[in-house]
Amino acid sequence: MPLLVVLTHRPEFQSRWSGHGHVGALNLSKLTRTQSAAMVSTLTSGKVLPGPLLEQILARTDGVPLFVEELTKAILELGALKDAGDHYEYVGSARAVTIPATLRDSRMARLDRFTPVREIAQIGAAIGRDFSYEMIEAVALMPQAQLDDALARLCASGLAFRRGTPPDAIYTFKHALVQDAAYDSLLRRRRQELHAKIARVIEQRFPNIQATEPEVLAHHLTEAGRIEAAIPLWQAAGELALKRVASAEAIAHLDRGLDLISTLPQSSQRDTDELRLRGLLGTAWTGHKGWPAPEVWNSLHPALALAKSLKRYDALPGIMDVLNSNILSQGRTTEALLSAEETLDLAKATGDTDLRISGHWSACGDCFWAGKLSEVLEHADMVLDLYDIEKHNYLTDVTYLDPRNSSACFASTATWLLGYPDRAVRLNHEKDTHARRRGHPFDLGFALYTGAHEFDERWPFEDLLKRAEECERLGRENSLPVLWANWAPTLYGKALILKGRPAEGIAPLKAGMAWWVAAGGRVGNPTRGAFLAEGMALIGDLDGALSLLDEALEQIERPGWGNAFTTPRSCA
């Protein structure tokens, strides 16, 4: 269904979609004096204000529409003017009106004239930008008639809007600045009391909020000073966000929890909570910035130490696998192999099957990039033997990858490189089917990107393009930059170059490589560089192609880069 979407934002906001051809931007400048005066006239129903007063409004508001509206309404509500038919006059002997200096002062002046309205606005502001009639009724504990009158006055003033009718009504502050003004007027102790009261109401009367939006209750508990009660709710909020693949949202919630933990004295419970928060945070950063991101290491390396000290071996499979991916993605292949070996040793010592899966899973990718292709197949077979889709489903939640799928991605490519293309194609189709059955966007994106189809020149060109398109769509729909900014353009570029359209393939392949390098990624760069060099050679840029091959050869001549040796050498 075609949609026209209109969005407004401040000038400093940078969107990810502004470069698309179907997106247009319209910059709104400040109102001119004539436009501001016309707006004032509309608000006064065409009745003329005293000249000096109008000049003060125009000078003070400086063409900001919201300020023009708020200041004009505040002046009309002061009671210093009287309606004289087609114009306003000063009341009595007054010849001036005291005008609020700022937009905030203007709003507070309007609220301060009606004490019940101010109180309701303050309670509503503590609840949030939106608040329900049921919620504010439970928190305010006012006589119903007084509550209804205050809410009606708040809406009549234009500071808030109502949707629906009580008791099912929802109220929304007209602007976040209105909410801020009301909230900022509360004394610190009163704020804390209100948040504590709101938290109790949610716990006692709105269990659905705690279950589906734990961050709401976590916020009020935090502001009420109930730190230990808030921490597990920030964790729950992060977990729910990760299940929706909302990485940025998860990071915000989990960071709040970690900030609170830092204020608590040392204890085993504190360490347990920190371990869980850090483990989830590492997953969130993986989705948001990719494996090489320093935030992944900074989140998970302390988590690994905590898990070992607490003997929480159940937390280790996800932590150790993602840490291994962080090391490997930066091109530290030898270190990654040692990391996988450590995981397998720990699995043997503890008898933990999930750790064995994690170790073989990590070793599968590490051996692939080290060129140990036969060992890739051995480790992939071990993962397949140990894997149970129901029991090990949680590993995708904590790593964003399914162990069976990602191992099969490397196994199918290794099989092709070992000279068994038909078997590789079968493995490729099997892992694609499994990834689609699992349905996790990041995991499916990895399956679309990685596998035998990357190198098999017999692969249908249309299928390669569809893979790239689906990978990009998954990335954009789920805010996963590594999919839309790295894997999809790289796949586009490779496909176009393989099919003899290098002029079209060079730009997306360069873009994908640039994103990966900027993120700290080094693994795979020689192979990508070889594809790019091939494309540049085909369009006649031999100097550029040779320069790229020199870079690729320089990297693969370091220890641990056997896999990348074939493609650059064959191009050279």
RONU-476300 format. One record per residue (C-alpha): residue number from 1; residue in one letter; x, y, z. Coordinates in steps of 0.001 Angstrom, whole numbers, always signed. Layout:
REM RONU-476300
ATOM    i  aa       px       py       pz
ATOM  NUM   A        X        Y        Z
...
This chain:
REM RONU-476300
ATOM    i  aa       px       py       pz
ATOM    1   M       +0       +0       +0
ATOM    2   P    +1522    +3361    -1015
ATOM    3   L    +2133    +5715    +1915
ATOM    4   L    +3084    +9361    +2205
ATOM    5   V    +5071    +9860    +5406
ATOM    6   V    +5815   +13360    +6714
ATOM    7   L    +8466   +13612    +9438
ATOM    8   T    +9752   +16669   +11284
ATOM    9   H   +13071   +16976   +13079
ATOM   10   R   +15599   +19513   +14288
ATOM   11   P   +18408   +20569   +11906
ATOM   12   E   +21112   +18699   +13835
ATOM   13   F   +19363   +15326   +13406
ATOM   14   Q   +21095   +13075   +10829
ATOM   15   S   +18848   +10442    +9241
ATOM   16   R   +19955    +7223    +7548
ATOM   17   W   +17376    +7552    +4796
ATOM   18   S   +18031   +11050    +3440
ATOM   19   G   +20090    +9775     +506
ATOM   20   H   +17288    +7725    -1042
ATOM   21   G   +15743    +8983    -4258
ATOM   22   H   +12173    +8802    -2946
ATOM   23   V   +12981   +11014      +68
ATOM   24   G   +12702   +14780     -163
ATOM   25   A   +13792   +17374    +2401
ATOM   26   L   +12212   +20751    +3055
ATOM   27   N   +14129   +23122    +5321
ATOM   28   L   +11806   +25313    +7374
ATOM   29   S   +13241   +28686    +8280
ATOM   30   K   +11963   +31016   +11004
ATOM   31   L    +8804   +33003   +10397
ATOM   32   T    +9149   +36493    +8994
ATOM   33   R    +7765   +39411   +11008
ATOM   34   T    +4746   +39500    +8707
ATOM   35   Q    +4116   +35770    +9188
ATOM   36   S    +4553   +36036   +12959
ATOM   37   A    +2109   +38962   +13082
ATOM   38   A     -394   +36962   +11022
ATOM   39   M      -71   +34064   +13474
ATOM   40   V     -698   +36401   +16419
ATOM   41   S    -3780   +37740   +14626
ATOM   42   T    -5117   +34210   +14184
ATOM   43   L    -4636   +33480   +17883
ATOM   44   T    -6462   +36681   +18870
ATOM   45   S    -9299   +35888   +16420
ATOM   46   G    -8353   +38927   +14347
ATOM   47   K    -8532   +41365   +17239
ATOM   48   V    -5674   +43871   +17246
ATOM   49   L    -3249   +44014   +20174
ATOM   50   P    -1793   +47314   +21388
ATOM   51   G    +1064   +48232   +19013
ATOM   52   P    +3936   +48212   +21550
ATOM   53   L    +2749   +44873   +22918
ATOM   54   L    +2683   +43296   +19462
ATOM   55   E    +6202   +44621   +18825
ATOM   56   Q    +7399   +43029   +22074
ATOM   57   I    +5910   +39677   +21067
ATOM   58   L    +7521   +39799   +17627
ATOM   59   A   +10917   +40784   +19043
ATOM   60   R   +10876   +38268   +21902
ATOM   61   T    +9731   +35248   +19853
ATOM   62   D   +12216   +35787   +16998
ATOM   63   G   +10095   +33957   +14423
ATOM   64   V    +9825   +30666   +16371
ATOM   65   P    +6230   +29469   +15754
ATOM   66   L    +5854   +27564   +19026
ATOM   67   F    +7068   +30567   +21037
ATOM   68   V    +4729   +32911   +19127
ATOM   69   E    +1780   +30684   +19996
ATOM   70   E    +2711   +30087   +23626
ATOM   71   L    +3592   +33709   +24404
ATOM   72   T     +451   +35108   +22776
ATOM   73   K    -1773   +32681   +24686
ATOM   74   A      +53   +33435   +27945
ATOM   75   I     -513   +37189   +27473
ATOM   76   L    -4200   +36728   +26695
ATOM   77   E    -4633   +34619   +29844
ATOM   78   L    -2871   +37134   +32137
ATOM   79   G    -6021   +39222   +32586
ATOM   80   A    -4143   +42442   +31802
ATOM   81   L    -6120   +43004   +28569
ATOM   82   K    -9835   +43450   +27918
ATOM   83   D   -11783   +42665   +24783
ATOM   84   A   -12922   +45908   +23132
ATOM   85   G   -14709   +44442   +20124
ATOM   86   D   -12238   +44491   +17242
ATOM   87   H    -9196   +45057   +19443
ATOM   88   Y    -7723   +44561   +22915
ATOM   89   E    -7104   +47345   +25435
ATOM   90   Y    -5097   +47452   +28647
ATOM   91   V    -7171   +46981   +31796
ATOM   92   G    -7509   +50138   +33905
ATOM   93   S    -4550   +52506   +33826
ATOM   94   A    -1989   +49851   +32805
ATOM   95   R      +15   +50662   +29711
ATOM   96   A    +2220   +47567   +29576
ATOM   97   V    +2193   +43817   +30220
ATOM   98   T    +4968   +41844   +31888
ATOM   99   I    +6049   +39356   +29235
ATOM  100   P    +7713   +36049   +30167
ATOM  101   A   +11356   +36074   +29061
ATOM  102   T   +11587   +32518   +27752
ATOM  103   L    +9383   +29831   +26288
ATOM  104   R    +9655   +27884   +29528
ATOM  105   D    +8639   +30940   +31565
ATOM  106   S    +5691   +31421   +29224
ATOM  107   R    +4467   +27893   +29819
ATOM  108   M    +4948   +28072   +33568
ATOM  109   A    +3102   +31388   +33689
ATOM  110   R     +131   +29680   +32077
ATOM  111   L     +273   +26727   +34460
ATOM  112   D     +790   +28811   +37611
ATOM  113   R    -2535   +30604   +37226
ATOM  114   F    -4478   +27415   +37952
ATOM  115   T    -3121   +25415   +40905
ATOM  116   P    -5064   +22167   +40212
ATOM  117   V    -3996   +22319   +36556
ATOM  118   R     -373   +22848   +37552
ATOM  119   E     -489   +19895   +39945
ATOM  120   I    -2033   +17609   +37332
ATOM  121   A     +483   +18780   +34718
ATOM  122   Q    +3336   +18010   +37124
ATOM  123   I    +2015   +14520   +37877
ATOM  124   G    +1442   +13894   +34180
ATOM  125   A    +4963   +15097   +33392
ATOM  126   A    +6393   +12656   +35940
ATOM  127   I    +4435    +9819   +34305
ATOM  128   G    +5681   +10711   +30821
ATOM  129   R    +4898   +12507   +27570
ATOM  130   D    +1708   +10418   +27369
ATOM  131   F     -377    +9400   +30356
ATOM  132   S    -3683    +7595   +30723
ATOM  133   Y    -6697    +8746   +32705
ATOM  134   E    -6541    +5531   +34748
ATOM  135   M    -2914    +6122   +35666
ATOM  136   I    -3209    +9771   +36666
ATOM  137   E    -6415    +9062   +38582
ATOM  138   A    -4621    +6373   +40604
ATOM  139   V    -1591    +8584   +41284
ATOM  140   A    -3313   +11939   +41914
ATOM  141   L    -5988   +10655   +44338
ATOM  142   M    -8109   +13776   +43694
ATOM  143   P   -11871   +13952   +43867
ATOM  144   Q   -13071   +12910   +40405
ATOM  145   A   -14801   +16220   +39677
ATOM  146   Q   -11639   +18183   +40516
ATOM  147   L    -9488   +15823   +38428
ATOM  148   D   -11815   +16024   +35431
ATOM  149   D   -11943   +19821   +35647
ATOM  150   A    -8140   +20123   +35866
ATOM  151   L    -7639   +17805   +32887
ATOM  152   A   -10261   +19695   +30884
ATOM  153   R    -8531   +23013   +31649
ATOM  154   L    -5126   +21548   +30727
ATOM  155   C    -6478   +20492   +27333
ATOM  156   A    -8401   +23742   +26829
ATOM  157   S    -5167   +25673   +27365
ATOM  158   G    -3649   +23838   +24407
ATOM  159   L     -799   +22466   +26525
ATOM  160   A    -2068   +18898   +26166
ATOM  161   F    -4390   +16909   +23922
ATOM  162   R    -6837   +14135   +24756
ATOM  163   R    -7621   +11010   +22751
ATOM  164   G   -10726    +9075   +23725
ATOM  165   T   -12982    +9706   +26687
ATOM  166   P   -12413    +8946   +30389
ATOM  167   P   -11792    +6417   +31833
ATOM  168   D   -10174    +5234   +28577
ATOM  169   A    -8674    +8599   +27629
ATOM  170   I    -4993    +9127   +26815
ATOM  171   Y    -3451   +12572   +27327
ATOM  172   T     -385   +13857   +25477
ATOM  173   F    +1620   +16991   +26164
ATOM  174   K    +1612   +19199   +23098
ATOM  175   H    +5404   +19330   +23035
ATOM  176   A    +8225   +17684   +24969
ATOM  177   L    +9198   +21172   +26165
ATOM  178   V    +5792   +21512   +27847
ATOM  179   Q    +6420   +18283   +29739
ATOM  180   D    +9940   +19448   +30639
ATOM  181   A    +8680   +22775   +31975
ATOM  182   A    +6118   +21090   +34226
ATOM  183   Y    +8608   +18460   +35404
ATOM  184   D   +11395   +20973   +36069
ATOM  185   S    +9068   +22947   +38345
ATOM  186   L    +8929   +20026   +40802
ATOM  187   L   +11173   +20059   +43854
ATOM  188   R   +13556   +17096   +44059
ATOM  189   R   +11807   +15450   +46996
ATOM  190   R    +8400   +15813   +45335
ATOM  191   R    +9763   +14260   +42131
ATOM  192   Q   +11083   +11270   +44049
ATOM  193   E    +7775   +10855   +45875
ATOM  194   L    +5833   +10977   +42614
ATOM  195   H    +8052    +8413   +40902
ATOM  196   A    +7784    +6084   +43904
ATOM  197   K    +4005    +6434   +43829
ATOM  198   I    +3833    +5834   +40067
ATOM  199   A    +6020    +2724   +40475
ATOM  200   R    +3687    +1333   +43177
ATOM  201   V     +642    +1976   +40998
ATOM  202   I    +2250     +158   +38053
ATOM  203   E    +3252    -2796   +40247
ATOM  204   Q     -192    -3082   +41841
ATOM  205   R    -2596    -2108   +39059
ATOM  206   F     -801    -2350   +35710
ATOM  207   P    +1144    -5656   +35588
ATOM  208   N     +913    -5602   +31782
ATOM  209   I    +3207    -2547   +31715
ATOM  210   Q    +5796    -4362   +33817
ATOM  211   A    +5615    -7392   +31493
ATOM  212   T    +5673    -5626   +28119
ATOM  213   E    +7432    -2331   +28898
ATOM  214   P    +9719    -3046   +31866
ATOM  215   E   +11757      +79   +31056
ATOM  216   V    +8784    +2223   +32153
ATOM  217   L    +8734     +742   +35657
ATOM  218   A   +12554     +670   +35697
ATOM  219   H   +12640    +4416   +34995
ATOM  220   H   +10271    +5273   +37840
ATOM  221   L   +12075    +2974   +40290
ATOM  222   T   +15385    +4573   +39294
ATOM  223   E   +14077    +8100   +39814
ATOM  224   A   +12527    +7018   +43121
ATOM  225   G   +15925    +5800   +44332
ATOM  226   R   +14957    +2096   +44400
ATOM  227   I   +18149    +1088   +42602
ATOM  228   E   +18264    -2642   +43399
ATOM  229   A   +14659    -3080   +42248
ATOM  230   A   +15312    -1151   +39029
ATOM  231   I   +18383    -3094   +37814
ATOM  232   P   +16643    -6391   +36886
ATOM  233   L   +13973    -4410   +35058
ATOM  234   W   +16564    -2576   +32934
ATOM  235   Q   +17966    -6021   +32161
ATOM  236   A   +14497    -7310   +31208
ATOM  237   A   +13987    -4267   +28986
ATOM  238   G   +17300    -4972   +27246
ATOM  239   E   +16355    -8611   +26699
ATOM  240   L   +13000    -7690   +25166
ATOM  241   A   +14671    -5150   +22873
ATOM  242   L   +17194    -7763   +21720
ATOM  243   K   +14401   -10201   +20919
ATOM  244   R   +12948    -7491   +18669
ATOM  245   V   +16469    -6978   +17235
ATOM  246   A   +16310    -3372   +18481
ATOM  247   S   +20027    -3056   +19249
ATOM  248   A   +20240     +691   +19908
ATOM  249   E   +17274     +525   +22283
ATOM  250   A   +18794    -2469   +24077
ATOM  251   I   +22101     -631   +24518
ATOM  252   A   +20333    +2341   +26117
ATOM  253   H   +18464     +125   +28610
ATOM  254   L   +21460    -2043   +29498
ATOM  255   D   +23722     +982   +29956
ATOM  256   R   +21201    +2394   +32445
ATOM  257   G   +21403     -842   +34397
ATOM  258   L   +25214     -824   +34403
ATOM  259   D   +25274    +2803   +35525
ATOM  260   L   +23153    +1839   +38538
ATOM  261   I   +25293    -1200   +39353
ATOM  262   S   +28353    +1035   +39608
ATOM  263   T   +26692    +2803   +42560
ATOM  264   L   +26225     -405   +44604
ATOM  265   P   +28708    -1956   +47053
ATOM  266   Q   +30539    -5127   +46029
ATOM  267   S   +28522    -8357   +46441
ATOM  268   S   +27906   -11651   +44635
ATOM  269   Q   +24461   -10424   +43570
ATOM  270   R   +25995    -7259   +42143
ATOM  271   D   +28482    -9375   +40148
ATOM  272   T   +25717   -11675   +38916
ATOM  273   D   +23639    -8732   +37705
ATOM  274   E   +26663    -7117   +36054
ATOM  275   L   +27541   -10378   +34297
ATOM  276   R   +24090   -10664   +32762
ATOM  277   L   +23942    -7004   +31710
ATOM  278   R   +27400    -7110   +30129
ATOM  279   G   +26631   -10326   +28266
ATOM  280   L   +23515    -8807   +26731
ATOM  281   L   +25333    -5553   +25994
ATOM  282   G   +27985    -7395   +23986
ATOM  283   T   +25235    -8917   +21843
ATOM  284   A   +23588    -5535   +21351
ATOM  285   W   +26833    -3898   +20223
ATOM  286   T   +27430    -6801   +17825
ATOM  287   G   +24150    -6031   +16102
ATOM  288   H   +24667    -2288   +16213
ATOM  289   K   +28300    -1955   +15100
ATOM  290   G   +29459    -5439   +14126
ATOM  291   W   +31927    -7879   +15678
ATOM  292   P   +35085    -5714   +15410
ATOM  293   A   +33625    -2863   +17480
ATOM  294   P   +35693    -2048   +20600
ATOM  295   E   +32421    -1816   +22535
ATOM  296   V   +31941    -5571   +22021
ATOM  297   W   +35280    -6317   +23705
ATOM  298   N   +34762    -3689   +26414
ATOM  299   S   +31410    -5256   +27308
ATOM  300   L   +32353    -8929   +27164
ATOM  301   H   +35935    -9138   +28398
ATOM  302   P   +34918    -8063   +31942
ATOM  303   A   +31899   -10390   +31632
ATOM  304   L   +34226   -13326   +30925
ATOM  305   A   +36199   -12611   +34105
ATOM  306   L   +32977   -12346   +36120
ATOM  307   A   +31609   -15618   +34718
ATOM  308   K   +34815   -17461   +35607
ATOM  309   S   +34993   -16007   +39123
ATOM  310   L   +31329   -16870   +39762
ATOM  311   K   +31742   -20297   +38099
ATOM  312   R   +28788   -19412   +35878
ATOM  313   Y   +29683   -21802   +33063
ATOM  314   D   +26189   -21447   +31611
ATOM  315   A   +27058   -17847   +30657
ATOM  316   L   +30323   -18737   +28922
ATOM  317   P   +29189   -20193   +25543
ATOM  318   G   +27732   -16942   +24233
ATOM  319   I   +30398   -14713   +25775
ATOM  320   M   +33345   -16759   +24509
ATOM  321   D   +31938   -17152   +20997
ATOM  322   V   +31285   -13427   +20499
ATOM  323   L   +34688   -12539   +21974
ATOM  324   N   +36236   -14993   +19521
ATOM  325   S   +34378   -13280   +16660
ATOM  326   N   +35621    -9904   +17907
ATOM  327   I   +39238   -11116   +17812
ATOM  328   L   +38879   -12903   +14467
ATOM  329   S   +37082   -10042   +12713
ATOM  330   Q   +40022    -7744   +13502
ATOM  331   G   +42332   -10114   +11622
ATOM  332   R   +43958   -11589   +14743
ATOM  333   T   +43554   -15133   +13407
ATOM  334   T   +46225   -16843   +15506
ATOM  335   E   +44769   -15343   +18699
ATOM  336   A   +41293   -16454   +17630
ATOM  337   L   +42469   -20055   +17162
ATOM  338   L   +43944   -19999   +20677
ATOM  339   S   +40683   -18545   +22017
ATOM  340   A   +38663   -21388   +20459
ATOM  341   E   +41145   -23903   +21889
ATOM  342   E   +40656   -22365   +25355
ATOM  343   T   +36882   -22768   +24999
ATOM  344   L   +37238   -26438   +24020
ATOM  345   D   +39634   -27078   +26929
ATOM  346   L   +37179   -25485   +29346
ATOM  347   A   +34342   -27548   +27854
ATOM  348   K   +36358   -30722   +28416
ATOM  349   A   +37172   -29757   +32005
ATOM  350   T   +33555   -28939   +32879
ATOM  351   G   +31773   -31492   +30686
ATOM  352   D   +29563   -28693   +29363
ATOM  353   T   +27980   -29580   +25999
ATOM  354   D   +27041   -25993   +25182
ATOM  355   L   +30654   -24918   +25679
ATOM  356   R   +31722   -27701   +23310
ATOM  357   I   +29339   -26323   +20690
ATOM  358   S   +30707   -22826   +21252
ATOM  359   G   +34300   -24038   +20931
ATOM  360   H   +33746   -26033   +17736
ATOM  361   W   +31588   -23242   +16325
ATOM  362   S   +34320   -20656   +16934
ATOM  363   A   +37023   -22983   +15621
ATOM  364   C   +35009   -23516   +12445
ATOM  365   G   +35294   -19837   +11453
ATOM  366   D   +38835   -19477   +12784
ATOM  367   C   +40106   -22471   +10800
ATOM  368   F   +38351   -21226    +7681
ATOM  369   W   +40177   -17908    +7733
ATOM  370   A   +43426   -19671    +8638
ATOM  371   G   +43060   -21868    +5541
ATOM  372   K   +42640   -25120    +7501
ATOM  373   L   +39726   -26201    +5335
ATOM  374   S   +39590   -29885    +6314
ATOM  375   E   +39453   -28861    +9983
ATOM  376   V   +36561   -26528    +9151
ATOM  377   L   +34520   -29551    +8063
ATOM  378   E   +35508   -31530   +11174
ATOM  379   H   +34404   -28754   +13525
ATOM  380   A   +31189   -28159   +11539
ATOM  381   D   +30340   -31876   +11839
ATOM  382   M   +30871   -31702   +15607
ATOM  383   V   +28504   -28731   +15869
ATOM  384   L   +25887   -30611   +13857
ATOM  385   D   +26223   -33713   +16070
ATOM  386   L   +25848   -31734   +19317
ATOM  387   Y   +23252   -29193   +18173
ATOM  388   D   +19606   -29366   +19271
ATOM  389   I   +17369   -26635   +17843
ATOM  390   E   +15162   -26416   +20941
ATOM  391   K   +17884   -26668   +23572
ATOM  392   H   +20318   -24325   +21825
ATOM  393   N   +17865   -21746   +20563
ATOM  394   Y   +19066   -19393   +23312
ATOM  395   L   +22508   -19141   +21704
ATOM  396   T   +21030   -17115   +18855
ATOM  397   D   +19537   -14696   +21387
ATOM  398   V   +22941   -14120   +23019
ATOM  399   T   +25130   -14131   +19883
ATOM  400   Y   +22756   -13117   +17045
ATOM  401   L   +23893   -16243   +15138
ATOM  402   D   +22652   -19828   +15089
ATOM  403   P   +25616   -22220   +15596
ATOM  404   R   +24387   -24726   +13036
ATOM  405   N   +23796   -22076   +10388
ATOM  406   S   +27036   -20142   +10804
ATOM  407   S   +29118   -23353   +10913
ATOM  408   A   +27401   -24533    +7729
ATOM  409   C   +28161   -21185    +6056
ATOM  410   F   +31883   -21826    +6482
ATOM  411   A   +31539   -25546    +5720
ATOM  412   S   +29801   -24932    +2391
ATOM  413   T   +32468   -22433    +1317
ATOM  414   A   +35298   -24716    +2485
ATOM  415   T   +33753   -27618     +567
ATOM  416   W   +33687   -25514    -2600
ATOM  417   L   +37307   -24431    -2116
ATOM  418   L   +38319   -28078    -1585
ATOM  419   G   +36940   -28886    -5027
ATOM  420   Y   +33486   -30351    -4364
ATOM  421   P   +31131   -27745    -5881
ATOM  422   D   +28003   -29915    -6057
ATOM  423   R   +28299   -30950    -2404
ATOM  424   A   +28969   -27308    -1506
ATOM  425   V   +25795   -26184    -3283
ATOM  426   R   +23758   -28771    -1357
ATOM  427   L   +25217   -27597    +1967
ATOM  428   N   +24530   -24005     +951
ATOM  429   H   +20853   -24703     +281
ATOM  430   E   +20512   -26643    +3558
ATOM  431   K   +21907   -23819    +5680
ATOM  432   D   +19708   -21275    +3843
ATOM  433   T   +16629   -23394    +4607
ATOM  434   H   +17622   -23704    +8265
ATOM  435   A   +18265   -19951    +8593
ATOM  436   R   +14861   -19149    +7087
ATOM  437   R   +13211   -21583    +9487
ATOM  438   R   +14940   -19861   +12411
ATOM  439   G   +13962   -16429   +11084
ATOM  440   H   +16458   -14280   +13017
ATOM  441   P   +17292   -11234   +10819
ATOM  442   F   +21019   -11089   +11636
ATOM  443   D   +21462   -14848   +11300
ATOM  444   L   +19520   -14943    +8015
ATOM  445   G   +21524   -11996    +6699
ATOM  446   F   +24736   -13904    +7438
ATOM  447   A   +23410   -16952    +5557
ATOM  448   L   +22433   -14799    +2586
ATOM  449   Y   +25895   -13235    +2513
ATOM  450   T   +28202   -16134    +3371
ATOM  451   G   +28544   -19482    +1612
ATOM  452   A   +29572   -21259    -1560
ATOM  453   H   +27543   -18815    -3678
ATOM  454   E   +30241   -16183    -3039
ATOM  455   F   +32692   -17958    -5355
ATOM  456   D   +30671   -20318    -7572
ATOM  457   E   +30553   -18708   -11022
ATOM  458   R   +27770   -21111   -12010
ATOM  459   W   +25430   -19508    -9489
ATOM  460   P   +22416   -17745   -11101
ATOM  461   F   +23082   -14017   -11218
ATOM  462   E   +19459   -13220   -10346
ATOM  463   D   +19721   -15257    -7143
ATOM  464   L   +22837   -13357    -6063
ATOM  465   L   +21066   -10034    -6593
ATOM  466   K   +18000   -11266    -4683
ATOM  467   R   +20253   -12285    -1810
ATOM  468   A   +21813    -8837    -1720
ATOM  469   E   +18404    -7131    -1893
ATOM  470   E   +16965    -9285     +907
ATOM  471   C   +20056    -8748    +3047
ATOM  472   E   +19761    -4979    +2613
ATOM  473   R   +16036    -5039    +3399
ATOM  474   L   +16576    -7085    +6566
ATOM  475   G   +19296    -4690    +7661
ATOM  476   R   +17254    -1549    +7126
ATOM  477   E   +14044    -2966    +8616
ATOM  478   N   +15855    -4109   +11753
ATOM  479   S   +18457    -1310   +12064
ATOM  480   L   +21394    -3680   +11538
ATOM  481   P   +24070    -1617    +9747
ATOM  482   V   +26411    -4549    +9143
ATOM  483   L   +23741    -6032    +6834
ATOM  484   W   +22780    -2994    +4771
ATOM  485   A   +26111    -1125    +4843
ATOM  486   N   +28559    -4041    +4599
ATOM  487   W   +27223    -7446    +3567
ATOM  488   A   +24597    -6319    +1033
ATOM  489   P   +26785    -3896     -984
ATOM  490   T   +29693    -6352     -874
ATOM  491   L   +27444    -9090    -2246
ATOM  492   Y   +26078    -6729    -4917
ATOM  493   G   +29590    -5801    -5980
ATOM  494   K   +30908    -9368    -6104
ATOM  495   A   +27880   -10549    -8096
ATOM  496   L   +28195    -7793   -10674
ATOM  497   I   +31940    -8318   -11096
ATOM  498   L   +31546   -12108   -11382
ATOM  499   K   +28921   -11598   -14076
ATOM  500   G   +31062    -9269   -16160
ATOM  501   R   +29580    -5927   -15077
ATOM  502   P   +32566    -4454   -13218
ATOM  503   A   +31696     -799   -13837
ATOM  504   E   +28510    -1308   -11783
ATOM  505   G   +30046    -3573    -9162
ATOM  506   I   +33069    -1537    -8099
ATOM  507   A   +31195    +1229    -6213
ATOM  508   P   +29065    -1007    -3931
ATOM  509   L   +32015    -3310    -3235
ATOM  510   K   +34184     -319    -2282
ATOM  511   A   +31396     +999      -32
ATOM  512   G   +31028    -2331    +1766
ATOM  513   M   +34783    -2635    +2271
ATOM  514   A   +35062     +958    +3520
ATOM  515   W   +32346     +397    +6144
ATOM  516   W   +34011    -2795    +7356
ATOM  517   V   +37460    -1210    +7621
ATOM  518   A   +36025    +1836    +9429
ATOM  519   A   +34357     -534   +11910
ATOM  520   G   +37747    -2128   +12616
ATOM  521   G   +37228    -5193   +10407
ATOM  522   R   +40205    -6863    +8748
ATOM  523   V   +39151   -10466    +8194
ATOM  524   G   +38113   -11106    +4592
ATOM  525   N   +39734    -7939    +3279
ATOM  526   P   +42265    -9732    +1027
ATOM  527   T   +39508   -11709     -690
ATOM  528   R   +37315    -8641    -1115
ATOM  529   G   +40306    -6706    -2360
ATOM  530   A   +40995    -9426    -4931
ATOM  531   F   +37431    -9215    -6244
ATOM  532   L   +37730    -5436    -6411
ATOM  533   A   +41106    -5696    -8158
ATOM  534   E   +39566    -8016   -10738
ATOM  535   G   +36819    -5471   -11402
ATOM  536   M   +39299    -2609   -11720
ATOM  537   A   +41464    -4614   -14105
ATOM  538   L   +38424    -5344   -16268
ATOM  539   I   +37753    -1615   -16694
ATOM  540   G   +41402     -935   -17463
ATOM  541   D   +42615     +425   -14117
ATOM  542   L   +45627    -1870   -13849
ATOM  543   D   +47583     +379   -11482
ATOM  544   G   +44683     +468    -9027
ATOM  545   A   +44224    -3298    -9330
ATOM  546   L   +47905    -4031    -8679
ATOM  547   S   +47942    -1689    -5687
ATOM  548   L   +44995    -3555    -4144
ATOM  549   L   +46647    -6902    -4789
ATOM  550   D   +49849    -5706    -3135
ATOM  551   E   +47817    -4775      -32
ATOM  552   A   +46063    -8152      -72
ATOM  553   L   +49296   -10097     -484
ATOM  554   E   +50948    -8098    +2307
ATOM  555   Q   +48158    -9123    +4692
ATOM  556   I   +47959   -12806    +3724
ATOM  557   E   +51708   -13285    +4051
ATOM  558   R   +51307   -12794    +7787
ATOM  559   P   +50834   -15973    +9870
ATOM  560   G   +47307   -17379    +9894
ATOM  561   W   +45977   -16166    +6538
ATOM  562   G   +46067   -19339    +4448
ATOM  563   N   +42458   -19135    +3286
ATOM  564   A   +42882   -15825    +1493
ATOM  565   F   +45975   -17021     -338
ATOM  566   T   +44271   -18544    -3380
ATOM  567   T   +42220   -15648    -4714
ATOM  568   P   +44807   -12822    -4614
ATOM  569   R   +47558   -15134    -5925
ATOM  570   S   +45391   -16267    -8838
ATOM  571   C   +44509   -12650    -9677
ATOM  572   A   +48145   -11583    -9478
